[in-house]
Amino acid sequence: MRRRTTPLKVIGVNVILVLVVLVAAELIFGWWLFGPKFGILHIPRNEIRHFDVAGLYPGGTTVRYVRDEYGLRGPYEDPSRIDILTIGGSTTNERLLPEEETWTGVLRARFAAEGIPRTVVNAAVEGQSTVGHLRNFELWFPLIPNLRPRFVVAYIGVNDVVLEKAEYYDEMVSRDLMRRVRYFFLNNSALYHLYRTIRGIRRAQDAQLAHGGGFASGVEWVDAPRQPAPEASAGEYRERLDAYAQRIRLLAQRIRAMGASPVFVTQPRGDHRIRAGRIQIPKMANADFALANYVAVALFNRALMDACRALDAVCIDVAGKVDFGDGDFYDLVHTTPAGSKKIGNHLFLGLRPHL
């Protein structure tokens, strides 16, 4: 006598088959058994996102932003063949610019155009300060097999000025249990990666609040109502500047320990500029806010250059030497393709004698 198959049994068998297929897919395509073991490390990787930047800067459409299995952005054949590794925060990451129009991409293209191609790869993390950069050398970069760049370019300063606001971004391992669990699955699960990819494509207008923060090109510039000298405020910043200089020294040590030469680069802001020796700010800007930024950034950039020279590293003063103008920033700190082109070209001229 044939035993009848009940609907419940059919459902149970199908559920088991689905689970077997999902487990097999995870084991085959995921990183549970093979591949880099990033554990619960808080580093964006295996990421494909699309950002609608129409209206953010001239010519902006949709940007495809990709980070690979190691969390790196940009083309390369093998980690051991990377010549220049760039580190920094969002101003180096430049996720709202096409890869070829980031300053990292411009630097890569300049070397290729000069007949001396160099592999330039972006390892920036949104929001990181030098605190996070130091942790990268302890917790992230050792997980990338045979990573031995010739140079590490650190485009730093802006996030260190507001370091107390950047603690979340500097955490390489989250303090929150649920976020650690999430990153454990994110770093290992192929299915979770597929879900995040689809979600990222659907969020085509994900421009994030940290970008486009109320600053536009074409503003009217005027002389600031007062012309402060950064030196006069150095005393109140002394403790923070000393700590910053110490982190720069440690960063140089970590870079050299991996067999690379450190390159330190100063950062500008878009809410002030110097013309004919006078500070100018946007006409509608809050003068006190803009001038406070001018003083702080000037002091931190000076501390960077002083520490860099004492370390006998390669020192490139983008903030002081590059003439930024209208259309070079799309907010207070992030550059448009036009601004990033200026940065990449200046870095090329500074690095070329050393390669």
C-alpha positions in Angstrom: 0.0 0.0 0.0 1.5 3.4 -1.1 1.9 5.9 1.7 0.4 9.3 0.8 2.7 12.3 0.8 1.3 15.0 2.9 1.6 18.7 2.0 3.5 19.3 5.3 6.1 16.7 4.3 6.5 18.2 0.8 7.1 21.7 2.4 9.6 20.2 4.9 11.6 18.5 2.1 11.6 21.6 0.0 12.8 23.7 3.0 15.6 21.2 3.6 16.6 21.3 -0.1 16.6 25.1 -0.1 18.8 25.2 3.1 21.2 22.6 1.5 21.5 24.8 -1.6 22.0 28.0 0.4 24.7 26.4 2.6 26.4 24.9 -0.5 26.3 28.4 -2.1 27.8 30.0 0.9 30.6 27.5 1.2 31.4 27.7 -2.5 31.0 31.4 -3.1 31.5 32.9 0.3 34.6 33.4 2.4 33.9 31.0 5.2 36.6 28.5 4.2 38.7 30.3 1.7 39.7 33.9 0.9 40.8 36.7 3.3 39.6 36.4 6.9 38.4 39.9 7.9 36.3 38.5 10.7 34.4 41.4 12.4 36.7 44.1 11.0 34.8 47.3 10.2 36.1 47.9 6.6 33.9 48.3 3.5 34.7 45.5 1.0 33.0 43.5 -1.7 31.0 46.6 -2.3 29.3 47.9 -5.5 27.2 51.0 -5.1 25.7 53.6 -7.4 25.4 57.2 -6.6 23.3 59.8 -8.4 25.5 62.9 -8.5 23.5 64.9 -11.0 23.4 68.5 -9.8 26.3 68.0 -7.3 28.9 69.2 -9.8 29.0 70.0 -13.6 28.8 66.8 -15.7 27.8 64.6 -12.8 25.5 61.7 -13.6 25.7 58.3 -11.9 28.9 57.1 -10.3 29.7 53.4 -9.9 31.7 52.9 -6.7 33.5 49.6 -6.3 35.6 48.2 -3.5 37.1 44.7 -3.9 37.5 41.7 -1.6 40.3 43.4 0.3 38.5 46.7 0.6 40.6 48.5 -2.1 39.5 50.8 -4.8 41.1 50.9 -8.2 42.6 48.5 -10.7 45.6 46.3 -9.9 46.7 42.7 -10.8 48.1 41.6 -7.4 48.6 43.3 -4.0 52.3 42.7 -4.3 52.5 44.8 -7.5 50.9 47.9 -6.0 53.3 50.8 -6.4 51.4 53.6 -4.6 48.8 53.1 -1.9 46.7 56.1 -1.0 45.2 56.5 2.5 42.9 59.1 4.0 39.3 59.8 4.7 36.4 60.8 2.4 38.5 63.3 0.6 40.7 60.5 -0.6 38.0 57.9 -0.9 36.0 60.3 -3.2 33.1 57.9 -3.6 31.0 60.5 -5.4 33.5 60.8 -8.2 34.1 58.3 -11.0 37.3 56.3 -10.3 39.2 57.9 -13.2 38.4 61.4 -12.0 39.4 60.9 -8.4 42.8 62.4 -7.6 44.1 58.8 -7.2 42.9 58.1 -10.7 44.4 61.3 -12.1 47.7 60.5 -10.5 47.6 57.0 -12.1 46.8 58.5 -15.5 49.6 61.1 -15.3 52.2 58.4 -14.7 50.8 56.3 -17.6 50.8 59.4 -19.9 54.4 60.1 -19.1 55.4 56.5 -20.1 56.1 55.5 -16.5 53.0 53.5 -15.5 52.5 53.0 -11.8 49.8 51.0 -10.0 48.0 53.5 -7.8 45.4 52.0 -5.5 43.0 53.7 -3.0 42.7 52.4 0.6 40.9 55.4 2.1 38.1 54.9 4.6 35.2 57.4 4.9 35.6 59.6 7.9 38.9 58.2 9.2 41.6 60.3 10.9 45.2 59.4 11.6 43.9 57.3 14.5 42.1 55.0 12.1 45.0 55.1 9.6 47.3 53.8 12.3 44.9 50.9 13.1 44.8 50.0 9.4 48.4 49.0 9.6 47.7 46.8 12.6 44.4 45.2 11.7 43.6 45.6 8.0 46.7 45.8 5.8 48.3 42.6 7.3 45.2 40.7 5.9 46.0 41.7 2.4 48.5 39.1 1.0 51.9 40.4 0.0 50.9 44.0 0.2 54.2 45.8 -0.3 53.7 49.2 -1.9 56.7 51.4 -2.7 55.0 54.5 -1.4 52.0 55.2 0.9 50.5 58.6 0.2 48.6 60.1 3.3 46.2 62.9 2.4 45.4 64.0 6.0 44.5 66.8 8.3 40.8 67.8 7.9 39.5 64.9 10.0 42.1 65.3 12.6 41.0 68.9 13.2 37.6 67.5 14.4 39.0 64.2 15.8 36.5 64.0 18.6 33.7 63.7 16.0 35.4 61.0 14.0 35.7 58.2 16.7 33.1 56.0 15.0 35.0 56.0 11.7 38.3 55.2 13.4 36.9 52.1 15.1 38.2 49.1 13.1 36.1 46.8 15.3 32.8 48.2 16.5 31.9 48.3 20.2 28.3 47.3 19.4 27.7 43.6 19.5 25.1 43.6 16.7 27.4 45.6 14.4 30.2 43.1 15.1 27.8 40.2 14.2 26.7 42.1 11.1 30.3 42.7 9.9 31.1 39.0 10.6 28.4 38.0 8.1 29.3 40.9 5.8 32.9 39.8 5.6 32.1 36.1 4.9 28.7 35.7 3.4 28.2 35.6 -0.4 24.4 35.8 0.0 24.7 38.9 2.2 27.1 40.4 -0.3 24.5 39.8 -3.1 21.8 41.4 -1.0 23.9 44.5 -0.3 24.9 44.8 -4.0 21.2 44.7 -5.1 20.2 47.1 -2.3 23.1 49.4 -3.3 22.0 49.4 -7.0 18.4 50.3 -6.0 19.6 53.2 -3.8 20.8 55.1 -6.8 20.4 58.5 -5.1 22.4 57.6 -2.0 24.6 60.7 -1.8 24.9 60.7 2.0 24.7 63.7 4.3 28.4 64.0 4.7 28.7 65.2 1.1 27.1 68.2 -0.5 26.7 70.0 2.8 25.4 73.3 1.6 28.4 74.7 -0.3 28.1 75.4 -4.0 30.4 76.7 -6.7 29.9 80.1 -8.2 29.7 81.9 -4.9 30.7 85.5 -4.4 34.0 85.8 -2.5 34.7 88.7 -0.2 37.6 89.7 2.1 37.0 88.4 5.6 36.0 91.0 8.1 39.1 90.3 10.1 42.5 88.7 9.1 43.6 86.4 11.9 47.1 85.0 12.1 47.1 81.3 12.9 50.3 81.7 15.0 48.3 83.8 17.5 46.0 80.8 18.2 48.8 78.1 18.3 48.8 78.0 22.1 45.2 76.9 22.5 45.8 74.1 19.9 49.2 73.1 21.3 48.1 69.8 23.0 46.1 68.7 19.9 48.9 69.7 17.5 51.5 67.8 19.6 49.3 64.7 19.6 48.8 65.1 15.8 52.6 65.3 15.2 53.1 62.2 17.3 50.6 60.3 15.2 52.3 61.4 12.1 55.6 60.1 13.5 54.0 56.7 14.3 52.3 56.6 10.9 55.7 57.1 9.2 57.1 54.2 11.3 54.3 51.9 10.3 54.6 52.8 6.6 58.4 52.2 6.7 57.9 48.9 8.6 56.0 47.6 5.6 58.9 48.5 3.3 57.3 51.7 1.9 58.2 55.3 1.8 55.8 57.7 3.5 54.4 60.7 1.6 52.4 63.3 3.6 50.1 65.7 1.9 48.3 68.7 3.4 44.6 69.2 2.9 42.6 72.4 1.9 39.1 73.4 2.7 36.6 75.1 0.3 35.2 77.7 2.7 38.2 80.0 2.6 41.0 81.0 0.3 44.0 83.4 0.1 44.0 86.0 -2.6 46.7 88.8 -2.7 47.7 87.8 0.8 44.2 88.3 2.2 41.7 85.7 3.5 38.5 85.5 1.5 35.3 83.7 2.4 32.0 83.2 0.6 29.8 86.3 1.0 27.0 84.4 2.6 29.2 82.3 4.9 29.3 82.5 8.7 32.5 84.5 9.1 33.4 83.2 12.5 32.9 79.6 11.4 35.0 80.1 8.2 37.8 81.9 10.0 38.0 79.3 12.8 38.3 76.6 10.1 41.0 78.7 8.4 43.1 79.0 11.6 42.7 75.3 12.6 43.5 73.9 9.1 46.5 76.2 8.7 47.9 75.1 12.1 47.4 71.4 11.4 48.9 71.6 7.9 51.9 73.4 9.3 52.3 70.7 12.0 52.1 68.1 9.3 54.8 69.8 7.1 57.1 70.3 10.1 56.8 66.7 11.3 57.2 65.4 7.7 60.4 67.4 7.1 61.8 66.2 10.4 61.1 62.6 9.4 62.9 63.1 6.0 59.7 61.9 4.3 58.2 63.2 1.0 56.2 66.3 1.9 53.7 67.8 -0.6 51.8 71.0 0.3 48.6 70.8 -1.7 46.8 73.2 0.6 49.5 75.9 0.4 50.6 75.5 -3.2 47.5 74.6 -5.3 45.3 77.5 -6.4 41.7 76.3 -5.9 38.9 78.4 -7.3 35.3 78.4 -8.2 34.0 74.9 -9.1 36.8 73.0 -7.4 34.7 72.0 -4.3 31.1 70.7 -4.2 30.9 71.2 -0.4 33.2 72.5 2.4 35.9 69.8 2.0 35.2 67.5 -1.0 36.5 68.4 -4.4 34.8 68.1 -7.8 36.5 66.4 -10.7 38.1 69.8 -11.5 39.5 70.1 -8.0 40.7 66.5 -7.8 42.5 67.0 -11.1 44.5 69.8 -9.6 45.4 67.6 -6.6 46.4 64.6 -8.8 48.5 66.8 -11.1 50.3 68.4 -8.1 51.0 65.1 -6.5 52.4 63.7 -9.7 54.9 66.6 -9.9 55.8 66.0 -6.3 56.2 62.2 -6.6 57.8 62.0 -10.0 61.4 62.8 -8.8 61.2 59.9 -6.3 60.1 57.2 -8.8 
